Amino acid sequence: MSIRVNTNIASLNAQRNLSNTNQMLNKTLERLSSGLRINRAADDAAGMAVSEKMRTQIRGFSQAIANAQDAANFIATAESGLDQTTQILQRIRELSIQSASDTLVNTDRKKIQTEVNELLQELDKIAETTEFNTRALMDGSLEQAAAAEDATLDIKANARVGTGTFRDMLGTVTIDTDAADDAAFTVTVLRNESGAALTFNGANGGASAASVADGNFVLEVRSSLNDAVAYLDVGTGAAGATLDLSTGALFTTAASSITDSAGAAVTATVAFNAGSALSDEDIGKTVTVQAIAQREAVAQDNALTFHVGANEGQFLKMGVQDMRAQALRVEGLDLVGDTDAESRLRAQNAIGVMDQALEYVGNVRSRLGAMQNRVEYRIANMQVARENLAASESRIRDADIAAETANLTKAQILVQAGTAVLTQANISPQSVLNLL
C-alpha cells in the first residue's frame, strides 16, 4: 500500500461530503423557517412557473369574489328601493279604490288627492336618492338601450284616449278604454340603415295595433332615453298621417335624429291609417302633428358591468329602469273631476294604471332578484374554485414539515459524522512519522 503526504484524498472526500451535507442542512432549515418548498426558481423551475400561474388565478378569484359580493349588495340596495316603490303604488291603488266609491263626495276625494300627490312626490324622491357608493340606481341613468343590429329598442308610448289610457311599457300593447271601432293606429319601429328591423313587441318588424273610440287624444312616443317626443292630436278620424323621426324628412326644423351607439339611424314611425271601419264623414278630418326635439338622442348602453371572474371577459351586465312617476306613467294622477261621476271614472281608470305600474315594478324586481341569485351562485362557485386552486398550489410550493423535520435530523447527524471523519482524515498522514 502506498502512503502519500502531499495529497490527502480521504480528507478531500470528507470535505466534499461535509459540504454537501451542510448545503442540505441549510436548505432544510430554510424550508422549515419559511414553510415553503420552493423559495426561489432554482429550487424547482417548472414548479415555480406553475405555482405563480395558480397564484395569479387565486388572487383574481379573491378580487372577483369581492366584486361579486359588492354587486349583490348593489342589487339588494336597488331592490330595497323598489320595495318602497311598490308600497307607495299599492297605497295609491288603495286610495283609488276608496275614491271610486260614491260613498264619498268630491270634498272627501280632494283629501285623498292630497295624499296621492305627496306619495307621487315621494316616489320620485326614492327614485332619485336610492344610491350605492354615490351612484343613483333608479333615476333612469342605468337603463340599457339598444346598440347593435338585431338588438331591441324599447319604445315607450302613452296616449290619453277619451276616458281611457293606452300604455306600452315593455313592448306589450294594452288598452284601457270603452273602445269603439272607428279609428285605428299602428306603431312600428324600424332600422333605417340596410332595411334591418329592430325587434318590437316580440317580432322583427312587428306592429302593435289597437282600436280606439272617436275623440281627441295625444300619443307620446319616446326613445328609451326620453329625448325625442312627438305629439299627435287627432280629431274624430283621418285618412292617414305619418310622423318620421329618423332624419327629420317631414319636419326639417323640428324632428330629432335618433341613432344607436354605432351611429346607425333608427326610424320611429307612427301612422294613423284609415280603414274600412271609418265612416264617410270621418274621412278628411283634421290631423295636427307637432314634433318637439329636445336634443339629438343617441341610444347608449348605460347598464352596469360587474366583473365577476378571474379572467378577461368574465362579467355580468345589469340595468335598472327609471322608477320615477313619469316613467311609471303615474305622474300627475288626478282622482278629482268637476263632478262626482267624473271623479268616480277617474278613480276607476287610476286603478288600472296602478295595476300596470305595479306589474312593471314587479317584473323589474323579479329580474333583479334573479340576478342577485345568479351572483350568489357565482360567488359560491368561485369560492370552491379558489379553494381547489389553493390546495393545488400549496402541494407544489409549500414545504412538508414532517418530511423536512426528518431531513433536518438526518442532515444534523451527517454533519456530526462528517466532521468527525474529516478530523480523522486530517490526522491520518501523521502515521508516516512512525516509519521515520
Rosetta blueprint (number, residue, H / E / L):
1 M L
2 S L
3 I L
4 R L
5 V L
6 N L
7 T L
8 N L
9 I H
10 A H
11 S H
12 L H
13 N H
14 A H
15 Q H
16 R H
17 N H
18 L H
19 S H
20 N H
21 T H
22 N H
23 Q H
24 M H
25 L H
26 N H
27 K H
28 T H
29 L H
30 E H
31 R H
32 L H
33 S H
34 S H
35 G L
36 L E
37 R L
38 I L
39 N L
40 R L
41 A H
42 A H
43 D H
44 D L
45 A H
46 A H
47 G H
48 M H
49 A H
50 V H
51 S H
52 E H
53 K H
54 M H
55 R H
56 T H
57 Q H
58 I H
59 R H
60 G H
61 F H
62 S H
63 Q H
64 A H
65 I H
66 A H
67 N H
68 A H
69 Q H
70 D H
71 A H
72 A H
73 N H
74 F H
75 I H
76 A H
77 T H
78 A H
79 E H
80 S H
81 G H
82 L H
83 D H
84 Q H
85 T H
86 T H
87 Q H
88 I H
89 L H
90 Q H
91 R H
92 I H
93 R H
94 E H
95 L H
96 S H
97 I H
98 Q H
99 S H
100 A L
101 S L
102 D L
103 T L
104 L L
105 V L
106 N H
107 T H
108 D H
109 R H
110 K H
111 K H
112 I H
113 Q H
114 T H
115 E H
116 V H
117 N H
118 E H
119 L H
120 L H
121 Q H
122 E H
123 L H
124 D H
125 K H
126 I H
127 A H
128 E H
129 T H
130 T L
131 E E
132 F E
133 N L
134 T L
135 R E
136 A E
137 L L
138 M L
139 D L
140 G L
141 S L
142 L L
143 E L
144 Q E
145 A L
146 A L
147 A L
148 A L
149 E L
150 D L
151 A L
152 T E
153 L L
154 D L
155 I L
156 K E
157 A E
158 N E
159 A E
160 R E
161 V E
162 G L
163 T L
164 G E
165 T E
166 F E
167 R E
168 D E
169 M L
170 L L
171 G L
172 T L
173 V E
174 T E
175 I E
176 D E
177 T L
178 D L
179 A L
180 A L
181 D L
182 D L
183 A E
184 A E
185 F E
186 T E
187 V E
188 T E
189 V E
190 L E
191 R E
192 N L
193 E H
194 S H
195 G H
196 A L
197 A L
198 L L
199 T E
200 F E
201 N L
202 G L
203 A E
204 N E
205 G L
206 G L
207 A E
208 S E
209 A E
210 A E
211 S E
212 V E
213 A L
214 D L
215 G L
216 N L
217 F E
218 V E
219 L E
220 E E
221 V E
222 R E
223 S L
224 S L
225 L L
226 N L
227 D L
228 A E
229 V E
230 A E
231 Y E
232 L E
233 D E
234 V E
235 G L
236 T L
237 G L
238 A L
239 A L
240 G E
241 A E
242 T E
243 L E
244 D E
245 L L
246 S L
247 T L
248 G L
249 A L
250 L L
251 F L
252 T L
253 T L
254 A L
255 A L
256 S L
257 S L
258 I E
259 T E
260 D E
261 S L
262 A L
263 G L
264 A L
265 A E
266 V E
267 T E
268 A E
269 T E
270 V E
271 A E
272 F E
273 N E
274 A L
275 G L
276 S L
277 A L
278 L L
279 S L
280 D H
281 E H
282 D H
283 I L
284 G L
285 K L
286 T L
287 V E
288 T E
289 V E
290 Q E
291 A E
292 I E
293 A E
294 Q L
295 R L
296 E L
297 A E
298 V E
299 A E
300 Q L
301 D E
302 N L
303 A L
304 L E
305 T E
306 F E
307 H E
308 V L
309 G L
310 A L
311 N L
312 E L
313 G L
314 Q L
315 F E
316 L E
317 K E
318 M E
319 G L
320 V L
321 Q L
322 D L
323 M L
324 R L
325 A L
326 Q L
327 A L
328 L L
329 R L
330 V L
331 E L
332 G L
333 L L
334 D L
335 L L
336 V L
337 G L
338 D L
339 T L
340 D H
341 A H
342 E H
343 S H
344 R H
345 L H
346 R H
347 A H
348 Q H
349 N H
350 A H
351 I H
352 G H
353 V H
354 M H
355 D H
356 Q H
357 A H
358 L H
359 E H
360 Y H
361 V H
362 G H
363 N H
364 V H
365 R H
366 S H
367 R H
368 L H
369 G H
370 A H
371 M H
372 Q H
373 N H
374 R H
375 V H
376 E H
377 Y H
378 R H
379 I H
380 A H
381 N H
382 M H
383 Q H
384 V H
385 A H
386 R H
387 E H
388 N H
389 L H
390 A H
391 A H
392 S H
393 E H
394 S H
395 R H
396 I H
397 R H
398 D E
399 A L
400 D L
401 I H
402 A H
403 A H
404 E H
405 T H
406 A H
407 N H
408 L H
409 T H
410 K H
411 A H
412 Q H
413 I H
414 L H
415 V H
416 Q H
417 A H
418 G H
419 T H
420 A H
421 V H
422 L H
423 T H
424 Q H
425 A H
426 N H
427 I H
428 S H
429 P H
430 Q H
431 S H
432 V H
433 L H
434 N H
435 L H
436 L L
